[in-house]
Amino acid sequence: MIATLTARFGHRGVWLMVMGTIWLVFGLGALFGATGGSDRAWVAHDHIPDQAQAAAWLITGATAIYVGHHGRGRDDWLGHVALYLIPAAWAASFTAAYAVWVATTILAAIGWVNHTAGYERGWYGALIWAVIVAMIRLVSSWANPSPALIPTPAREEQHVE
């Protein structure tokens, strides 16, 4: 099945459709409350209402799927940008919350503040989402040749002298 899909849409197109589907699942999870609540007061994206998060995931996922269906050789930058937006924001959100925790931990150790703030485990979320951003960037750099430029056995036989 994957071979059939990649023959029709190319590797980048199938990537966009698969990742877009994952984004749709994230969106449905946010829409139906599967993500649960959060006690991470310093993680900025946790303050976005579930409906808004769901809409963001659903719109960007649907965009990636739509662009992926364009097939090989077509300009698919919009699909990759759509995939990039939320993970980049989540990585920044976790990074900021962790940075606040590090800073207030240092300040508490030297006696300038009475307690820490931020999110102690923010490094973990930041790392996961940063790796996803890196994956999206990697795949967006892959060649996306036109079907006419992809060698097939029939085309290779024509060039034999």
Secondary structure, 3 states (H helix, E strand, C coil): CHHHHHHHHHHHHHHHHHHHHHHHHHHHHHHCCCCCCCCCCCCHHHHCCHHHHHHHHHHHHHHHHHHHCCCCCCCCHHHHHHHHHHHHHHHHHHHHHHHHHHHHHHHHHCCCCCCCCCCCCHHHHHHHHHHHHHHHHHHHCCCCCCHHHCCCHHHHHHCCC
